[in-house]
Amino acid sequence: MKLHNRGSLVYMFFSVQVVFDQNICNILFASYRNQQGDFCL
């Protein structure tokens, strides 16, 4: 049970981290996205 819970927490952490990183990327490169396309995958 501990391993399962830990795995779920790690999965949640990485999921949130990915969304957070995408938002930061969109903010940082907002001015460039209009000119050269979307840098954020």
N, C-alpha and C positions, 0 to 999 in steps of 0.2 A: 504493500500500500504506500509506503514511503517513497519508493522508487517511482510509482505511478504518479503520485502527487507532485514529486519534484519534476518529473518529465512534463507534467501539465503546466507547472509554473514556468519552466524554461520555455516551453512552447508559447505561452502567453507573453512572456517577456520579449522574445524575439519577434512575435507578431506585432506587438506595440512598438518595438524599436524600428521595425521596417516602416510602419505607417508614419512614425515620427520623423525618420530620416527622409522619407519622401516629401513630407510637408516642408521640412527645412530646405531641401533641395529646390522645391518649387519656389520658395520665398527668395532664396539666394540667387537663383538663376532666372527669376521672373522676367527681367529686362532682356536677357539673352534668348529666352524661349521664343519670343515673338520674331526674332531675326533669324535664328539658326535652328529652330525646332526645339523639341523637348529633350533636355539632357537627363531628365529623371525617368528611370525605367520602372 
